């Protein structure tokens, strides 16, 4: 598959039309794949709870737009924020396994490429922060 501007535009249009203001495209060959690969289109206002992944790190690269990643300690206090900007110097990051994080979409039409270890599994017990 070639990921071109049309794919990004179509995915962003779906995100804009979605009540969650985000939409992803699964890039795995099958559900049995031992890694997760996806495009994630986000719009300003999408809500991403503070969460972590206990069984995988998460590597993200911004393909277009601008997104701020927020990092937290165990009590929910923000400890760091990093802006990924497709037109800037910082375009990729790796979130360590178990690190609390959330994100904020700063620009309409933003699209991330995301990778995680292992087959897809929804966030489980202890992976969403309750404040």
N, C-alpha and C positions, 0 to 999 in steps of 0.2 A: 504494500500500500504506500502510495506517495501522499504525504500530508501536505496539501497545498492550501492556498488562500481560500478556495471554495469550501474545503472541509472546515477550516477555522471559522469562516463566516456563517456556515450552516449551523455549526455547533453553538456559536454565540447567539444566533437568532433563536435557537431552542432554549438557551439559558434565559434570554430576555422574556420569553413566553412562559417560562416555568414559574410556579408560585415560589419555589425555593431560590430563584434567580441564579441557578447553576445547572449545568448538565455535563455529564461525562461521556466519553466514548471509550469503550473497552478495546484495547489493542492486543489482547491475548489471542492465541490461536484457538484455545478452548478453555473451558472452566477447569480442566485438569492441569493447566500450566502451573508450574511451581514458582511463578513470579507474577506480580501485578504490574501492568503497564497501561496507562490511560492518558487521554487528554481530558482536561477539566476546564470548561469555560465558566467564568464567573462574572457576575454583574455587581455593581455597587449595591449594598443593602442586603446581600446574601448573609445569612447567619450561620456562622461556623462555631459550634461550642468548643470550649477548651477541652482538648482531648490529648491522648497519647496512644502510641502503638507499642504494646508490651512484647510483641514477637518480631518486630521488624524496625529497621530504620526506614526513613522515607526520603528519597531523593527527588527534588523538583527542579525544573528548569522553566523559566518563563519564555513563552514563544512570542507573545505580544501583550501589551498593556503594562499594568503596574499593580502589584499586590504587596501589602505589608504583612509580614509574619510576626506574630507576637509570641513570646516565650514566657513561661510562668514557673514559679516555685511551687512546692507542695501545698502552700496555703492559698494559692490563687493570685499572688502578687506578681505583677508583670516585672520581669527581670531584664528583658531585652526586646528590641524590635528591629527588624531588618526589612528594607524595601527592595524587592526584586523588580527591576525595571528593564523591559525588553530593549529600551534605547539607552540604558545606563551601563555602568561598570559591573554591577552585581546582577547576575542573571540566573544563578544556580546555587542551591544549598542542599546540605544533607542534614536532616533532623535525626538526631541520635535516638535509638530505641529507648522508649520510656520517657522521653522529654515532653513535658506539657507544652502544647502550642495551640494557636488558633490563627486565623488569617482575616484580613480585611481587604476587600477589593477596592482599589482606588481609581480604577479607570474602566469605563464600559468597553466591552470587547476583549477583556483579558482572558488569556488561555495559558494554562500550565500543562507541562508534560510531567507525569508523576510515576514513580517506580517504588514498589515495596517488595519485600521477600515473601515467599509463600503464596498459596492460593488465596483468593479473596475470602474474607470473613468480616462480617459486620463488627463494629466496635463492641467489645464485651464488657463484662463486669470489671470495674476499676479502670476503664479506659476513657470515661467521660467524667470531667470534674463537676461535682455538685457543689455549687456555691450557696 
